[in-house]
Amino acid sequence: MYTPDEILEITIEMGTKKIAKPFVSKLLLGFVGGAMISLGYLAYIRVASSMVEEWGSVASFLGASVFPIGLIVILLGGGELITGNMMAVAAAWFDKKVNTKDLLINWITITLANAAGAIFVAYFFGHIVGLTSSGAFLHETITLAEGKIAATPLQGFISGIGCNWFVGIALWLCYGAKDSAGKILGIWFPVMIFVAIGFQHSVANMFVIPAAIFEGGATWTQMLQNFVPVYLGNIIGGALFVSGIYYKAFKH
């Protein structure tokens, strides 16, 4: 492992590189990022749904254990995820390596690309292939979506903070590890825990709520009402609770 001071410098460098990528690369990698997080959530549904009535929270824990594969693929194989960029690009912004305009353009670009990837998986793999449209899988998909939608704006906002505190820590530990095994472990546990707790992730929600919409279990208005507070909470969790705190603590 690198020291925390070294991890901060690596994070700043990574945030700067994210800004410098060509626009088309951002769109393609953002699409991949949204799709991989959604496929991780799809795996959660396929694992947990048939056991949840009998096993309860244990089934949710098993589902949470497979969810991190999405972020592992993104960070080790290539991809852009807005919740990760909220942490990494913010670190570069705190260090004045990028300006506010570049930060906002990056966040908007990656958010839209993530949404395209998430909705693609929800429609084609979930609805058309039928992986979220029948039996226990449909019931779990709609139950999950309804749980997200039922949260008040304040609950969604605070839950979003908790989620991206963990996701930001996952990136922090990934950047700090010197080999692939260490990176995988650093990603796996924080992501597994935020999913097991039930914190809300804006990109994951852009998969599960549309998946429910395509089966008649939710509306696009409900998705937007959920997205805004969760997204804002994700910004606070990644940019302030991870980058902000560690920048203030380690950048002397």
N, C-alpha and C positions, 0 to 999 in steps of 0.2 A: 504493500500500500504506500502511496504517496502521503506526505503529511497534509494536514488541513490547509496550511498556507499554500502548499504546492497545488492542491486540488482547486483552490480558488483561482490560481493563475491559469490552470488548465481550463476551468469553466469559462473564464473571461475570454480565453483564446477560442474556445469552441463557439461561444456566443458571437464573437466577431466573424468567424468563418461562416456561420449561418447567414449573417447579413450579406456576405460577399458572394454567396452562391447565385448563379444565373436564375432568372425568373422561371424559366421552363423547368429547371432542376427542382426548384422549390415546389412547383405545382406537382410534378411527378412524384417526388419524395413525400410530399404532403398527402397525396392520394394513397400511397403505400402506407403511410403512418395511420391514416384513418381506417384503412382496410385491415391492417394487422391488429389494431386495438379491437376492432369489431369482431374479427375472427377469434381473438382471445375470449371475448364475451360470449360469442356463439359456442365456443367450447365449454364455457361455464354453464350455459343453459343445457347443453347436451349431457353434461356430466351430472348436474345437480337435479334436474327436473324429475327424473324417474325415482329419486330417493327422498325428495324433500318432505313428503308427507310422513314418512316413517322415521327418517333420520334427523329431520329438523335442521338445526344449525350445523350439524356435522356434514350434511349434504352441501350446505353453503360453503363450508370450509374446503371441502374437496373441489367444488367448483372454483373457489378463489385460488386454489393451488395450481390450476391450469391457466388461469387468466394471464399471468405475467409473461407467457410466451410471446404475446404481442409486442410488449416493450423490449423484450430481449432481441427479437428480430429487428426491430427498428434501430436499436442502439448498436448492435453488433453487425447487422447486415446492411443497414442503410435505410433511412426514413426520417421524416420530419413530423414531430408531434407538437401541437400548440402548447400543451401543458408543460412539456419539456422546454420549449422555447421561452415560455414565461419565466423560467428559472435561468436558463443559460444566457439568453439575450439580455435579460435584466442585469445580470452580473456585468456584462460588457458595458451596459448603459451606466451603471453605477461608477464604473471605472473610466467613463467618458471615452470609450473606444468606439461607441456608436451614438448617434444622436436620436432624439425622440421621434423624429419623422421616420427614420429607418426602422426603429423598433416597432412602431405602429403598423407600418406597411408590411413588415415581416409577419407580425401577429395576424393581421387581417388575411394575408395571402395564405398562410399555413392553415388558418381556421377554415377558410373556404375549401381548400384542397382536402383537409381532413373530413369535412362534411360530405364531400363528394365520395370519398372512399368508404365512409361509414354507411351512407345511404345505399351505395352500390351493393355492399355486402348484405344489408338488410333486405333489399329487394330481390337480388338475383339468387343469393344463397339461402336467405331466410324464406322469402315468399315463393319464388319460382321453383327452386329445388325442393322446398317444403320442409326445411330444417327447423323452422319456427312456426309452422302453420298447422300443426296437427297434434292431437292428443295432449300428453303431459308437457310437451315442448311448447305448444301454443299457450297452455295455461300458465306455465312459468314465465314466458315472455310477457304476456299481458299483466301478470301479477307484478313482475319487476317494473314494467313501465308505469303501472298505476301507482306503485310505491314512490317512484321518482316524481310523478306529477302531483301526488297528494301533498308533498312537502310545501310548506308556506315559503314565500320568497326569502324570509329570514333564515329558515331552516336550510333551504337550498344553498344560500350564500355561505353559511357557516360550514355546512357539509362540504362545499366546494373547497373551502380553506383547508379542512382536514385532509381531503383527498390529495391536493397538490402539495401539501407539506410532505406527504409520503412519496409522491412521484418525484418531487424535487430531490428528496434525500436519495431515492433510487438512482437518479442521474449522478448525484454527488458521489455516491459510493462507486458507481460504474467508472466515472472519470478517475477515481482514486485507485482503482485496482490496476495491477500491472500485467495481468494475464486474463484469458477468456473465462476461465473457471471462476476467478474472483469477481469479474464483471457480472457473470450470470447470477452468482449468489448475492451480490450487492443489489441487483435489480429485483431478484425474486421475492425476497422477504418483505421489503416495504410495500411493494405492489400487492402482494398476497394479503397483507394485513389491512390495507385500505379497502380492498374488496370485501374481505371477511367482515369488517366493521360495518360496511354499507355506505361509506362516503360516496359522494356523487362526483363523477368525472364527466366533463362536458362532452368529450368526444365519444366515450362509451354510451352516454345518453343519446347521442346523435345516431347511434345504431339501434338501441333497444326500443326507444320510443317510436321511431319510424317503422321498426319491425312490427310493433303493435298496431300502428296506423294502417299498415298494409293488410292487416287482418281485421280491421274495423274496431280495434280496441282503444283507440286514442285519436286525437286530432292534431293538425299542424299548429293550431293556435296554442294548444296545451304544450306542445314541444317548445315553442318559442318562449312561453311564459316560464318554463322550467330552465331553458338554456341561459337566459340572461343572468339571473342571480347566481347560478352554478358557475358560469363562466367568470363572472366578476370575483367570486370566491376563489376560483382556481388561480386567478391573477395574484390575489393577496397571498395565497398559500405558497406559490412558487417564487414570486418576485420579492416578497417581503419576508416571509417566515423562513425561507431558505437563503436566497441570494442576499437579501438585505441584512439579515442577522449575521451571516458568515462574513459578508464584506466588512461590516462594521467591526466584527470581532477580530478578523485576521489581517485586514489591510491597514497597516500602520504607516 
